[in-house]
Amino acid sequence: LRLVLLVSRESSSKLVLKYPDSVLKKKGSEAGFSLELSSHPGYAIVRMADKYTQMNINNASWEFVLLGIGLKDSSLVVSYDGRLIRNTSDGRIFYVSLGSINEGV
């Protein structure tokens, strides 16, 4: 397993979904689509752990799990409503770590 990090669009390390049209075709529906990768055949975006980690800072708390690259058989299945990407197995949303949209995060 390898962690998923933000990279520039021009990066040779960028991830490319195998079924990008599924995002648009299923927009607004509960139907899910796999995060299998065409850029890395046989691999997909997967959870790095089975359980979520609880985080508490001051008055804020949340749970998270890191995403990584793993075998396509373990691919996350998600839905997209035009605004949020959700894991179909538990309804949790995707969120960039600490809201930091910077390369390397």
N, C-alpha and C positions, 0 to 999 in steps of 0.2 A: 504494500500500500504506500502511496505517496500523497502528501498533502496537496490540496488545491490552493493556489495563490493567484492573485490578480496580476496579469501581465498586459503589455500593450497589445493593440490589435495586430501590429506588425510582427509580434514575437513568433519565432519558430516553435516556441513551447506552448502556444495557445491551444486550448481544447476546442474541438469542433464537434457539435452534436451530430449524431448519425441521422436523426429524424427532426431537423429544424422546422420543417413544415407542420409537424404535429403541434408545435407551440401555437401557431396561428390558427390552424384548423379547429383545434379543440378549445380555443379561447372562450372562456365563459362557461365551459361545461365541466362536469365533475370527472369526465373521462381522463384517465391519466396517460402519460407517455413516459417511456424509458429515457434515462439520461445516458444511453449508450453513446460511445464516441466513434466518429469516423476518422478522427485524427490519430487515434490509438486503437486500431482494430483489435477486437476481443476484450476491450476494457470499457469501463463506464465510470461515472461519478457515483461514489458509494459513501456510506457512513463509515467513519473511522472507528466507531465504538458502538456497542449494542445499546448502552444506556447513556442518557443525557447527563451532563455534569451540571450541578447546581452552583451558581455564582451569586454572592451577596456582597454588595459594596454600598456602604451607607444605608440609605433607605430603598435602594433598588435591588431587585433580585430577578434572575432569569436562569433558564436552563439552555444548554447548547450542546452540540456535537460537531466535531470537525468533519469536513468533507475531504475525500481523497479520491485517488484513482485506484480502482480494483477490478477484478474480473467482472465481465458483463453479467454473469449470473447473479451478482449481488447488486445490480443497478438500482438506484433510487427510481421510483415511479412518482412523478409529480403532476400537478395540474396547474394551469395558469388562467387567472380570471381577467387578464388585461392589466392587472396592477401588481398582484402578488403571486409568487410561486410557492405552492404548498406541497408538502410530502403527503401523498394520498393515504399512506398507512396510518398516520396519526394527526393529519391536518396542520402540522406545525409549518410556519413560514420560513423561507430562506431570508437571511439577513447577513449583510457583509459585516465581518468582525468589527465590533464597536463603531459601526457606521463609517468606517474609514475606507473610502474608495481611493486607495493609493496602491501603486504597484508594489508587490512584495508582501501584501497583507493577505 
